[in-house]
Every structure is written in structure tokens, then in C-alpha cells.
């Protein structure tokens, strides 16, 4: 899993997420943006997490959902595309 993450981080993340997707959408609307998950401290924290927190039963965002389960209403959490 670690090797796969490193490969995606090096090859896919900079070009696809930052440049194509996020950058183009923001430019089209005359905005500049900030991606908090790309912040160095958060990225380093995520890198140090054990694998069971990164992927749980096929859910890549398990730890994020658990962290905010008491802050986000249940009706929103149950939405199909929530996180």
C-alpha cells in the first residue's frame, strides 16, 4: 500500500489534482484556491497513519468520516456521495 501511495503521489497528484482539476475550475471562475489536504503537515500526518486507518472495508476516507462523525449531521453523512 505504501509503494502504491508513493507512486500515486509522485505521478498523479501534482498533474491531475492540482493542475487539471482544481486549477482549471478555479481559474474558470476567477478564483484562486487552497487545498488543505496538500498542506505539508497534513500530508505528513496522513503518511504516518497505519494502513488500517487509510483503508477500511474499501472506504478510503474512513478516518476522515470518523473524525467528523459528531460534527456533521447524520442525514448528511448518509448521503450517497458524502466524502
N, C-alpha and C positions, 0 to 999 in steps of 0.2 A: 504494500500500500504506500509506503514512504517513497519508493522509487517512482511509482506512478504519479504521486502528488508532485514530486520534484520535476518530473518531465512535463506535466501539465503547466506548472508554474513557469517554467523556463520557455516553453514553446507556445503555449496557447494564451495564457493570461495577458501578457503585455499587448499582443497583437489584436486579439479578438475582443476581450472585455473592455480594455481601456481605450484602444484606438477606434475600433469599428463601431461597437455597440454604444457604449456610454458617450464617447466623444461626439459621434455624429448626431445623436439625439439631442444632446445639449446644444451643440452648435446650431442645429436647425431651429432652435427656439431662442437663440441669442443669449444663452446662459453658459456659465462655467460651473463645474461640479466638483464634488469631493466624494471619494469612495472610502468610507470609514474602514471597510474590511481590508483595504490595501495599505492602511496605516501600519508602519513598521512594527510598533509594539503589539498590535492586534495580530498581525501576521505571525510574529514570533511566538505569541501565546498559542495560537492555533497549531503551529508546527510542533510545539512541545506536548500537545494533548495526546493521551493514549489513543490507539486506534478505535477502541470500543466507544469513545466519545465522538469520534469523527463520523462513524458509520454505524447505524443501529437498525437492523432489520431492513436494510436498503434505503433508509432515510438519512440523507447526507446532512440534514440540518437538525438532527435530534438534540444536540446540546443547546443550540440557539432557541429552539422551542421550549426546552425545559427551563432555560434561564428566564424566559419571559412569560411562562405559563400563568403566573399570578398577576401579571401586569396587563395582559391582553384578554379581553372578554372571550368567554368560551364560544360564543356564536361566531366570532371572527376566527378563532383557532380551528373551528370545524369546517371552514371554507375549503373548497377543493384546492385552490392554488395558494393557500396560506403558506408563506415562506416557501 
